[in-house]
Amino acid sequence: MTERKQQLEALRDELIERFERYKAHKEQHGGPLDKDMEDQSIELQNDEVVEALQQEAEDELRQVMHALKRIDDDEGDLCEACGEAIDTRRLKAVPYTTVCRDCAELG
């Protein structure tokens, strides 16, 4: 197994764990709001932050899963847009990328 694939699988596992923590937090704190208006405001802000973090983890997980599939299909180091090889430095910096730097700047 390639080092990049191992890195992506570790990232996938971390993202799944993070997503589950956010989900559990939402379930645990989804009850009635505090009676104090200031506390309600803080609770709502916290909920919004947790929801944004959960969405971010879900989006990143989707990208990681897509990159893993491309590796399994022997396309992992080729740009989806132009078909050229993705620079290894870019793959190390952003292991779940599926486009080369030039195509990323255009998109």
DSSP file (Angstrom, degrees, kcal/mol; ACC not computed):
  #  RESIDUE AA STRUCTURE BP1 BP2  ACC     N-H-->O    O-->H-N    N-H-->O    O-->H-N    TCO  KAPPA ALPHA  PHI   PSI    X-CA   Y-CA   Z-CA
    1    1 A M              0   0    0      0, 0.0     2,-0.0     0, 0.0     0, 0.0   0.000 360.0 360.0 360.0 139.2    0.0    0.0    0.0
    2    2 A T     >  -     0   0    0      1,-0.1     4,-2.2     4,-0.0     5,-0.2  -0.307 360.0-120.2 -73.9 157.3    1.3    3.4   -0.9
    3    3 A E  H  > S+     0   0    0      1,-0.2     4,-2.4     2,-0.2     5,-0.2   0.890 114.4  53.1 -62.6 -39.6    2.2    6.0    1.7
    4    4 A R  H  > S+     0   0    0      2,-0.2     4,-2.6     1,-0.2    -1,-0.2   0.908 108.0  49.7 -63.9 -41.7   -0.3    8.4    0.3
    5    5 A K  H  > S+     0   0    0      2,-0.2     4,-2.6     1,-0.2    -1,-0.2   0.912 111.1  49.5 -64.5 -41.4   -3.1    5.8    0.5
    6    6 A Q  H  X S+     0   0    0     -4,-2.2     4,-2.2     2,-0.2    -1,-0.2   0.911 111.2  50.0 -61.7 -41.9   -2.2    5.1    4.2
    7    7 A Q  H  X S+     0   0    0     -4,-2.4     4,-2.3     1,-0.2    -2,-0.2   0.914 111.9  47.7 -62.9 -43.4   -2.2    8.8    4.9
    8    8 A L  H  X S+     0   0    0     -4,-2.6     4,-2.8     2,-0.2    -2,-0.2   0.890 110.7  51.1 -66.2 -39.7   -5.6    9.2    3.3
    9    9 A E  H  X S+     0   0    0     -4,-2.6     4,-2.3     2,-0.2    -1,-0.2   0.892 110.8  48.7 -65.9 -38.3   -7.0    6.2    5.2
   10   10 A A  H  X S+     0   0    0     -4,-2.2     4,-2.2     2,-0.2    -2,-0.2   0.912 112.9  48.1 -65.6 -41.6   -5.8    7.6    8.5
   11   11 A L  H  X S+     0   0    0     -4,-2.3     4,-2.7     2,-0.2    -2,-0.2   0.901 109.8  53.2 -64.5 -40.9   -7.3   11.0    7.6
   12   12 A R  H  X S+     0   0    0     -4,-2.8     4,-2.4     2,-0.2    -2,-0.2   0.933 110.0  47.3 -57.8 -47.7  -10.6    9.2    6.7
   13   13 A D  H  X S+     0   0    0     -4,-2.3     4,-2.1     1,-0.2    -1,-0.2   0.897 112.4  49.6 -62.9 -40.6  -10.7    7.5   10.0
   14   14 A E  H  X S+     0   0    0     -4,-2.2     4,-2.5     2,-0.2    -1,-0.2   0.906 111.7  48.6 -64.3 -42.3  -10.0   10.7   11.9
   15   15 A L  H  X S+     0   0    0     -4,-2.7     4,-2.9     2,-0.2    -2,-0.2   0.889 110.0  51.0 -66.9 -39.6  -12.7   12.6    9.9
   16   16 A I  H  X S+     0   0    0     -4,-2.4     4,-2.3     2,-0.2    -1,-0.2   0.925 112.0  47.6 -62.3 -43.9  -15.3    9.8   10.6
   17   17 A E  H  X S+     0   0    0     -4,-2.1     4,-2.1     2,-0.2    -2,-0.2   0.917 113.5  47.6 -62.9 -43.6  -14.4   10.0   14.3
   18   18 A R  H  X S+     0   0    0     -4,-2.5     4,-2.3     2,-0.2    -2,-0.2   0.918 111.0  51.2 -63.7 -43.8  -14.7   13.8   14.3
   19   19 A F  H  X S+     0   0    0     -4,-2.9     4,-2.4     1,-0.2    -1,-0.2   0.909 109.9  50.0 -59.7 -43.2  -18.0   13.7   12.4
   20   20 A E  H  X S+     0   0    0     -4,-2.3     4,-2.6     2,-0.2    -1,-0.2   0.877 108.9  52.2 -64.5 -38.5  -19.4   11.2   15.0
   21   21 A R  H  X S+     0   0    0     -4,-2.1     4,-2.4     2,-0.2    -2,-0.2   0.924 110.9  47.0 -63.0 -43.9  -18.3   13.5   17.9
   22   22 A Y  H  X S+     0   0    0     -4,-2.3     4,-2.3     2,-0.2    -2,-0.2   0.907 112.3  50.3 -64.0 -40.9  -20.0   16.5   16.3
   23   23 A K  H  X S+     0   0    0     -4,-2.4     4,-2.2     1,-0.2    -2,-0.2   0.921 111.1  48.2 -62.9 -44.3  -23.1   14.4   15.7
   24   24 A A  H  X S+     0   0    0     -4,-2.6     4,-2.5     1,-0.2    -1,-0.2   0.883 109.7  53.4 -64.0 -38.6  -23.1   13.2   19.3
   25   25 A H  H  X S+     0   0    0     -4,-2.4     4,-2.3     2,-0.2    -1,-0.2   0.924 108.8  49.0 -62.1 -43.8  -22.7   16.8   20.5
   26   26 A K  H  < S+     0   0    0     -4,-2.3    -2,-0.2     1,-0.2    -1,-0.2   0.907 113.1  47.0 -62.5 -41.7  -25.7   17.9   18.5
   27   27 A E  H >< S+     0   0    0     -4,-2.2     3,-0.7     1,-0.2    -1,-0.2   0.888 114.2  47.4 -66.7 -38.9  -27.8   15.0   19.9
   28   28 A Q  H 3< S+     0   0    0     -4,-2.5     3,-0.3     1,-0.2    -2,-0.2   0.847 120.5  36.5 -72.0 -34.4  -26.7   15.7   23.4
   29   29 A H  T 3< S+     0   0    0     -4,-2.3    -1,-0.2    -5,-0.2    -2,-0.2   0.139  87.5  99.8-106.2  18.8  -27.3   19.5   23.3
   30   30 A G    <   +     0   0    0     -3,-0.7    -1,-0.2    -4,-0.2    -2,-0.1   0.334  60.5 102.9 -87.8   8.5  -30.4   19.4   21.1
   31   31 A G  S    S-     0   0    0     -3,-0.3    -2,-0.0     1,-0.2    -3,-0.0   0.105  84.7 -45.2 -77.9-166.2  -32.8   19.9   24.0
   32   32 A P        -     0   0    0      0, 0.0    -1,-0.2     0, 0.0     3,-0.1  -0.254  65.3-107.2 -64.4 150.0  -34.6   22.9   25.2
   33   33 A L        -     0   0    0      1,-0.1     7,-0.1    -3,-0.1     6,-0.0  -0.361  39.5 -91.4 -75.3 156.7  -32.7   26.2   25.3
   34   34 A D        -     0   0    0      1,-0.1    -1,-0.1     5,-0.1     6,-0.1  -0.298  31.3-124.0 -62.0 151.2  -31.7   27.8   28.6
   35   35 A K  S    S+     0   0    0     -3,-0.1     2,-0.3     4,-0.1    -1,-0.1   0.803  89.1  88.6 -70.7 -29.7  -34.3   30.3   30.0
   36   36 A D  S  > S-     0   0    0      1,-0.1     4,-2.5     2,-0.0     5,-0.2  -0.566  75.0-142.3 -74.2 127.8  -31.7   33.1   30.1
   37   37 A M  H  > S+     0   0    0     -2,-0.3     4,-2.3     1,-0.2    -1,-0.1   0.875 101.2  51.0 -58.9 -40.9  -31.6   35.1   26.8
   38   38 A E  H  > S+     0   0    0      1,-0.2     4,-2.0     2,-0.2    -1,-0.2   0.919 111.4  47.4 -65.3 -42.9  -27.8   35.5   27.0
   39   39 A D  H  > S+     0   0    0      1,-0.2     4,-2.7     2,-0.2    -2,-0.2   0.881 109.9  53.9 -65.3 -37.6  -27.3   31.8   27.6
   40   40 A Q  H  X S+     0   0    0     -4,-2.5     4,-2.6     2,-0.2    -2,-0.2   0.923 107.7  50.6 -60.6 -44.1  -29.7   31.0   24.7
   41   41 A S  H  X S+     0   0    0     -4,-2.3     4,-2.2     1,-0.2    -2,-0.2   0.913 111.6  47.0 -60.7 -44.2  -27.7   33.2   22.4
   42   42 A I  H  X S+     0   0    0     -4,-2.0     4,-2.7     2,-0.2    -1,-0.2   0.912 111.4  51.5 -65.0 -42.8  -24.5   31.4   23.4
   43   43 A E  H  X S+     0   0    0     -4,-2.7     4,-2.5     1,-0.2    -2,-0.2   0.920 110.9  48.1 -60.5 -44.1  -26.1   28.0   22.9
   44   44 A L  H  X S+     0   0    0     -4,-2.6     4,-2.2     2,-0.2    -1,-0.2   0.898 111.8  49.4 -65.3 -40.3  -27.3   28.9   19.5
   45   45 A Q  H  X S+     0   0    0     -4,-2.2     4,-2.2     2,-0.2    -2,-0.2   0.922 111.3  49.5 -63.5 -43.5  -23.9   30.3   18.5
   46   46 A N  H  X S+     0   0    0     -4,-2.7     4,-2.6     1,-0.2    -2,-0.2   0.911 110.1  51.1 -61.5 -42.4  -22.2   27.1   19.8
   47   47 A D  H  X S+     0   0    0     -4,-2.5     4,-2.5     1,-0.2    -1,-0.2   0.897 109.6  50.4 -61.7 -40.4  -24.7   25.0   17.8
   48   48 A E  H  X S+     0   0    0     -4,-2.2     4,-2.3     2,-0.2    -1,-0.2   0.899 111.1  48.6 -64.9 -40.4  -23.9   27.0   14.6
   49   49 A V  H  X S+     0   0    0     -4,-2.2     4,-2.5     2,-0.2    -2,-0.2   0.931 112.4  47.8 -65.3 -45.9  -20.2   26.5   15.1
   50   50 A V  H  X S+     0   0    0     -4,-2.6     4,-2.5     1,-0.2    -2,-0.2   0.909 112.0  50.3 -62.4 -41.7  -20.6   22.7   15.7
   51   51 A E  H  X S+     0   0    0     -4,-2.5     4,-2.4     2,-0.2    -1,-0.2   0.905 110.7  49.0 -64.1 -40.8  -22.8   22.4   12.7
   52   52 A A  H  X S+     0   0    0     -4,-2.3     4,-2.3     2,-0.2    -2,-0.2   0.906 112.3  48.5 -64.2 -41.8  -20.3   24.3   10.5
   53   53 A L  H  X S+     0   0    0     -4,-2.5     4,-2.4     2,-0.2    -2,-0.2   0.886 110.8  51.0 -64.9 -38.9  -17.5   22.1   11.8
   54   54 A Q  H  X S+     0   0    0     -4,-2.5     4,-2.3     2,-0.2    -2,-0.2   0.917 110.8  48.2 -64.7 -43.4  -19.6   19.0   11.1
   55   55 A Q  H  X S+     0   0    0     -4,-2.4     4,-2.5     2,-0.2    -2,-0.2   0.895 110.9  51.3 -64.1 -40.1  -20.2   20.1    7.5
   56   56 A E  H  X S+     0   0    0     -4,-2.3     4,-2.4     2,-0.2    -2,-0.2   0.915 110.8  47.8 -62.7 -44.0  -16.6   20.9    7.0
   57   57 A A  H  X S+     0   0    0     -4,-2.4     4,-2.5     1,-0.2    -2,-0.2   0.897 112.1  50.3 -63.7 -40.6  -15.6   17.4    8.2
   58   58 A E  H  X S+     0   0    0     -4,-2.3     4,-2.1     2,-0.2    -2,-0.2   0.910 111.3  48.0 -64.8 -42.5  -18.3   15.8    6.0
   59   59 A D  H  X S+     0   0    0     -4,-2.5     4,-1.8     2,-0.2    -2,-0.2   0.921 113.7  46.6 -63.7 -44.7  -17.0   17.8    2.9
   60   60 A E  H  X S+     0   0    0     -4,-2.4     4,-2.4     1,-0.2    -2,-0.2   0.888 110.5  53.4 -65.8 -38.6  -13.4   16.8    3.6
   61   61 A L  H  X S+     0   0    0     -4,-2.5     4,-2.7     1,-0.2    -1,-0.2   0.903 106.4  52.9 -61.9 -41.2  -14.4   13.2    4.1
   62   62 A R  H  X S+     0   0    0     -4,-2.1     4,-2.0     1,-0.2    -1,-0.2   0.903 110.2  48.1 -60.5 -41.8  -16.1   13.2    0.8
   63   63 A Q  H  X S+     0   0    0     -4,-1.8     4,-2.4     2,-0.2    -2,-0.2   0.902 111.5  50.0 -65.9 -41.3  -12.9   14.5   -0.9
   64   64 A V  H  X S+     0   0    0     -4,-2.4     4,-2.5     2,-0.2    -2,-0.2   0.920 110.4  49.5 -63.8 -44.0  -10.8   11.9    0.9
   65   65 A M  H  X S+     0   0    0     -4,-2.7     4,-2.1     1,-0.2    -1,-0.2   0.892 111.1  50.0 -63.1 -39.1  -13.2    9.1   -0.2
   66   66 A H  H  X S+     0   0    0     -4,-2.0     4,-2.2    -5,-0.2    -1,-0.2   0.917 110.8  49.1 -64.2 -44.0  -13.1   10.3   -3.8
   67   67 A A  H  X S+     0   0    0     -4,-2.4     4,-2.0     1,-0.2    -2,-0.2   0.894 110.1  51.7 -63.9 -39.7   -9.2   10.4   -3.7
   68   68 A L  H  X S+     0   0    0     -4,-2.5     4,-2.5     2,-0.2    -1,-0.2   0.900 108.8  50.8 -63.6 -40.3   -9.1    6.9   -2.3
   69   69 A K  H  X S+     0   0    0     -4,-2.1     4,-1.8     1,-0.2    -1,-0.2   0.911 108.8  51.4 -63.2 -41.4  -11.3    5.6   -5.1
   70   70 A R  H  <>S+     0   0    0     -4,-2.2     5,-3.5     2,-0.2     6,-0.8   0.877 109.4  50.5 -64.0 -36.6   -9.1    7.3   -7.7
   71   71 A I  H ><5S+     0   0    0     -4,-2.0     3,-1.9     4,-0.3    -2,-0.2   0.934 109.3  50.5 -65.0 -44.6   -6.1    5.6   -6.1
   72   72 A D  H 3<5S+     0   0    0     -4,-2.5    -2,-0.2     1,-0.3    -1,-0.2   0.815 110.2  50.7 -61.6 -29.9   -7.9    2.2   -6.2
   73   73 A D  T 3<5S-     0   0    0     -4,-1.8    -1,-0.3    -5,-0.2    -2,-0.2   0.260 118.5-114.2 -89.8  11.4   -8.7    2.9   -9.9
   74   74 A D  T < 5S+     0   0    0     -3,-1.9    -3,-0.2    -5,-0.1    -2,-0.1   0.812  95.0 101.7  58.3  34.5   -4.9    3.7  -10.6
   75   75 A E    > < +     0   0    0     -5,-3.5     3,-1.8    -6,-0.1    -4,-0.3   0.241  39.5 113.4-122.0   8.8   -5.8    7.3  -11.3
   76   76 A G  T 3  S+     0   0    0     -6,-0.8    -5,-0.2     1,-0.3    -6,-0.1   0.712  79.4  40.7 -62.6 -26.4   -4.7    8.8   -8.0
   77   77 A D  T 3  S+     0   0    0     -7,-0.2     9,-3.1    -6,-0.1     2,-0.4   0.261  97.9  91.8-107.9  13.9   -1.8   10.9   -9.2
   78   78 A L  B <  S-A   85   0A   0     -3,-1.8     7,-0.2     7,-0.3     2,-0.2  -0.885  82.6-110.2-108.6 139.9   -3.4   12.2  -12.4
   79   79 A C     >  -     0   0    0      5,-3.5     4,-1.4    -2,-0.4    20,-0.3  -0.451  16.2-145.2 -67.3 131.3   -5.3   15.4  -12.7
   80   80 A E  T  4 S+     0   0    0     18,-3.1    19,-0.2    -2,-0.2    -1,-0.1   0.812  96.8  44.9 -64.1 -30.5   -9.1   14.9  -13.1
   81   81 A A  T  4 S+     0   0    0     17,-0.3    -1,-0.2     3,-0.1    18,-0.1   0.933 131.8  10.8 -83.8 -48.7   -9.3   18.0  -15.3
   82   82 A C  T  4 S-     0   0    0      2,-0.2    -2,-0.1     3,-0.0     3,-0.1   0.598  88.9-125.6-111.5 -13.7   -6.3   17.8  -17.7
   83   83 A G     <  +     0   0    0     -4,-1.4    -3,-0.1     1,-0.3     2,-0.1   0.397  65.0 131.6  85.0  -4.6   -5.0   14.2  -17.2
   84   84 A E        -     0   0    0     -6,-0.1    -5,-3.5     1,-0.1    -1,-0.3  -0.369  68.6 -86.4 -77.4 161.5   -1.4   15.4  -16.4
   85   85 A A  B     -A   78   0A   0     -7,-0.2     2,-0.5    -3,-0.1    -7,-0.3  -0.431  40.1-124.4 -67.5 139.4    0.5   14.1  -13.4
   86   86 A I        -     0   0    0     -9,-3.1     5,-0.1    -2,-0.1    14,-0.1  -0.748  34.9-103.6 -85.4 129.9   -0.1   16.0  -10.2
   87   87 A D    >>  -     0   0    0     -2,-0.5     4,-2.0     1,-0.1     3,-0.6  -0.241  22.9-131.2 -54.2 134.4    3.1   17.2   -8.7
   88   88 A T  H 3> S+     0   0    0      1,-0.3     4,-2.1     2,-0.2     5,-0.2   0.810 107.0  59.3 -61.8 -30.2    4.2   15.0   -5.7
   89   89 A R  H 3> S+     0   0    0      2,-0.2     4,-1.9     1,-0.2    -1,-0.3   0.892 106.4  47.9 -65.3 -37.6    4.8   18.1   -3.6
   90   90 A R  H <> S+     0   0    0     -3,-0.6     4,-3.1     2,-0.2    -2,-0.2   0.912 110.3  51.6 -67.4 -41.9    1.1   19.1   -4.1
   91   91 A L  H  < S+     0   0    0     -4,-2.0    -2,-0.2     1,-0.2    -1,-0.2   0.850 110.7  48.8 -64.0 -34.0    0.0   15.6   -3.2
   92   92 A K  H  < S+     0   0    0     -4,-2.1    -1,-0.2    -5,-0.2    -2,-0.2   0.889 115.6  43.4 -71.1 -37.9    2.1   15.7    0.0
   93   93 A A  H  < S+     0   0    0     -4,-1.9    -2,-0.2     1,-0.3    -3,-0.2   0.890 133.9  18.2 -73.8 -39.9    0.6   19.1    0.9
   94   94 A V  S >< S-     0   0    0     -4,-3.1     3,-2.3    -5,-0.1    -1,-0.3  -0.735  72.1-178.2-132.3  81.1   -3.0   18.2    0.0
   95   95 A P  T 3  S+     0   0    0      0, 0.0   -87,-0.1     0, 0.0    -1,-0.1   0.712  80.3  53.1 -60.8 -22.2   -3.2   14.4   -0.1
   96   96 A Y  T 3  S+     0   0    0    -88,-0.0   -29,-0.1   -29,-0.0    -5,-0.1   0.323  80.1 123.8 -95.9   9.2   -6.8   14.3   -1.2
   97   97 A T    <   -     0   0    0     -3,-2.3   -11,-0.1    -7,-0.2     3,-0.1  -0.372  37.4-175.5 -68.0 148.7   -6.4   16.6   -4.1
   98   98 A T        +     0   0    0      2,-0.1   -18,-3.1   -21,-0.1     2,-0.3   0.243  63.5  64.3-125.9   8.3   -7.5   15.3   -7.5
   99   99 A V  S    S-     0   0    0    -20,-0.3   -20,-0.1   -19,-0.2   -14,-0.0  -0.969  80.9-113.5-132.9 150.8   -6.4   18.3   -9.7
  100  100 A C     >  -     0   0    0     -2,-0.3     4,-2.3   -16,-0.1     5,-0.2  -0.242  38.7-101.3 -73.3 169.2   -3.0   19.7  -10.5
  101  101 A R  H  > S+     0   0    0      1,-0.2     4,-2.2     2,-0.2     5,-0.2   0.905 120.6  52.6 -60.9 -44.1   -2.0   23.2   -9.3
  102  102 A D  H  > S+     0   0    0      1,-0.2     4,-1.4     2,-0.2    -1,-0.2   0.928 112.7  44.0 -59.8 -46.1   -2.7   24.8  -12.7
  103  103 A C  H  > S+     0   0    0      1,-0.2     4,-2.1     2,-0.2    -1,-0.2   0.853 110.9  55.2 -68.9 -34.3   -6.2   23.4  -12.9
  104  104 A A  H  < S+     0   0    0     -4,-2.3    -1,-0.2     1,-0.2    -2,-0.2   0.884 107.6  49.7 -64.8 -37.9   -6.9   24.2   -9.3
  105  105 A E  H  < S+     0   0    0     -4,-2.2    -1,-0.2     1,-0.2    -2,-0.2   0.826 112.8  47.3 -70.6 -31.1   -6.0   27.9  -10.0
  106  106 A L  H  <        0   0    0     -4,-1.4    -2,-0.2     1,-0.2    -1,-0.2   0.840 360.0 360.0 -75.4 -34.1   -8.3   27.9  -13.0
  107  107 A G     <        0   0    0     -4,-2.1    -1,-0.2    -5,-0.1    -2,-0.2   0.450 360.0 360.0 -82.7 360.0  -11.2   26.3  -11.2
